[in-house]
C-alpha cells in the first residue's frame, strides 16, 4: 500500500510572500462605476437627468462608452434618464456632442483612470527620451555632415544622409577621421596649408 508523500512545510518567511501583489483589474472592472462615485454623481445631479430634459435621473451613463475604453471614473460619469441613455447610444451625433462637452470641461482624456494615466506618462517619457536621443545624435552628426558636404563640394543627398545616420557612433568617428585626413591630404597636395594662429602658414 502506497503512502501519500508528506508535503514539505513552507518556511515562515515564504508564507504569504506575494499576498501584497494584486493583479491589475480587468477591462470590465475598470469600466464599472464604484458606488462612491455613483453616490457623488447622484448628489451633484440633484435627482434630474443631466442632459437637461427634466426627467428624473435613473442611470449612470458613460460619456465615453465602455466600447471605447471609457472607464468608471467620475469625470466620465453622467446621471441620465434611461430613455436619454438609450438615445445617446443610438445617436452618434448626440453621443459625440456630450463627449465634446466633457472634453472641454475635464480635458482631452477625461475618461482615463489611474492605470491609463500611468501608461500615458510612461509612453510620454519614452517619447521624450527618444526625442532627446535623436537630438544628441543629430548634434554628433552635424560636424560629420558638414565635413562630408565640404569635401564633396555640394549638399549631401537624402540617401547619403540616411547612410551616415545608420552608422554606429564608432564607425561614424572612424569615417570622420578618414575624411579629415583625405581633405588635409588633398589640401597639402594642392599647396594649401591650414592657417595656424596669427594668420601665419607653416610648412614642414
N, C-alpha and C positions, 0 to 999 in steps of 0.2 A: 504494500500500500504506500503510495507516494504521499509525502508530507508537503504541505504548502510552504513555499520558501518565505521565511520571515523577512518583511521589508526592513530595509536599513533605515534607522532613525535619522531624521533630518537635524542637522546641527542647529542649535538655538539661533545662531546669528544669521542662518539662511532662511529661517521661517519668516514668512510674510515679507521677504525682501523686496518683492515687486508690488506690494499692496498699494503703494502711493502712486504707482504708474497707472493712469487711467487712459483707456483708448479714446481717440477723438470721436466726438458724436457723429452719427451718420447724417447724410444729407436730409433725410426725413426729420430727424430730431432737430436739426438746425432750422428747419422751416417752421417748427411749431412755436407759437407764442407762449412764453411762460405765463403762469397765472398772474404773477406780479405785474407783468407788462399789460396784460388784458385789463387788470384792475385799474391801472393808471389811465389807460385809454378810455375806459368807461367813464371814469371820473371827469376827464377832460371833455368828453363828448356831451356830457350833461343829459344823456338819455335820448339824444337826437342824432339822426344819420348825418354824418359829416360831409355829405355831398351837397347838403343844403336843401334837400327835398322836403324836410319837415317830418318825415316818418320817424318812428322810434328806431333806435339802433339795436340790432339783434345779432349781428355777426362782426367778427374782426376780419377785415379784408387785407390781403397782401397787396400793397400798391405795386411793388414789383413782384409779379406772380412767382409761385413756387417753381413753375416750369422753367423760369429764367433765373433760378438760384436766388430768388428773394428769400431772405432769412426772417426768422421770427424775432425781429428787433423792433423796439418802439418806433424808431424813425421810419419803419416800413409798414406800420400798422395804421389802419383807418377804420373807425367804427361806422358801420353802414347798416342799412336795412337789407334783408335777404333779397328783396326784389332788385335793389340797386346793385347788389353784389353780382347777381346773375347777369344784369345788363352790362356791367363793366367787362365781364369775361366774354360776352357775346359781341361787344362793340369795341373793336381795336382802337378806334379814334378816341373814344371816351377813356379807355384804359390809358392810352398814351398821354392824354390831357392831364390825368392825375399824376402820372409819372413825371411829367414836366413840372407840375406844381410842387411836388416833393423834392425834385432836383433843385429847384430854386430855393426851397425852404431849408433843406438839410445838406445840400451838396450833391455832386455827381455820383457818389457811391452810398447813397442814403440807406440802401438795403444791406450793407455789409455788416457782418458780425465780427467778433474779436479775431476769429480764425482767418476770415477774409482779409482783415487789416494786417494781420501778421504776415500773410502770404504776399500781400501787396507791398509792404515795406521791404520784404526780402527781395522781391523782384526789382523794386526801385533801387535798392542798394547794389544789386548785381549789375543793373544797367549803368549806374553811376561809376562803379568800378571798371566796367568795360569801356566807358567813355574816357575815363582818366587814363587807362592803359593805352587807348588809341591815341590820345593827345600826346602822351610821352613818346610813343612810337614815332609819331609824326615829327616831334621835336628832334629825335635822333636821326630821322631820315632826311630832314631838310638840308643839312650840310652835304650829305652824300648826293642828293638830288641836284643841288646847286653845282657841285663839283663835276658831276657827270654831264650836266647840261652845258657847263662851260667848256668841258673837254670836247663835246660833240659839236659845239658851236650852234646849238639850236635847243628849243624846248623839247623835253622828253615826251615821247608818245605815251598814250594811256597804257598800252600793253607793256611798255618798258617800265613804267611806274609800278604796274602790278607785279612784274617780275621782281623788282627791287623790294617791294613791300613783302613779298613772300619769303625772302631770305631771312634766316635766323640772325640774331644780333652778331654772333661770332663771325659768320660768313660775310655779313654786311661790313664789319670792321676790316676784314681782310680785303674786300673789294675796294673800300675807300682808300686804304693804304696803297693798293696796287695802282689805282687811278692817279693818286697823288704822285707816285713815282713816275708813271708814264708821262703825266703833264710836265713834271720837272725835267724829265729826260728830253722831251721834245723842246722845251724852252731852252735848255742848255745847248742842244744841237743847233738851234736856230740862233745862238749867240745872245740869248736873253738870260740875264741873271736876276734873280729876285732881289728886291731892294731890302737892305738891312739897316734900318735906323739912320737918321740924319741925312737921308737922301743919297747915300753912297752905294755904289755897287762893288761887290767883291768877287774876284775870280780866283780860282785855285792856281 
